[in-house]
């Protein structure tokens, strides 16, 4: 990113190759829509180019990229709030390598989990996606959200508890 910031914009293609699948999966889990996720990924890389001068090498590139990604998603959500509608897509993440067909039971579990995740408030959904699916360290998430690591841990715990509750409600089971 330092090279891009300094004018070698061809290096943005390397960054795209390294990070576009992770960003796509992040957005797919947030939105549940493939077409929107693809557009949002493109917007992130456009903003990387546009705001390249704001990148500092002292900072963590991944944190900077996800901050841009969060801003892109928030801006799109504000602009297209009325467009939000239910979708039939399962929101299954993209894979760099094709995977073999999964068993029916596993697929049903994934669909239930995605539906439960979609029922969560946007803040809870985002923190779970960043921590569990994107595997960002709590320190990075704390920097993104502007809070302490302890607060991130508490938020993740509460979001997981609510996700568990939603999942079991969808599955027709009761939890204690």
Secondary structure, DSSP 8 states (H G I E B T S, - for coil): -HHHHTT-TTHHHHHHHHHHHHHHHHHHHHH--HHHHHHHHHHHHHHHHHTGGG--TTS-HHHHHHHHHHHHHHHHHHHTGGG------------SS------HHHHHHHHHHHHHHHHS-HHHHHHHIIIIIS---HHHHHHHHTS-HHHHHHHHHHHHHHHHHHHHHHTT----
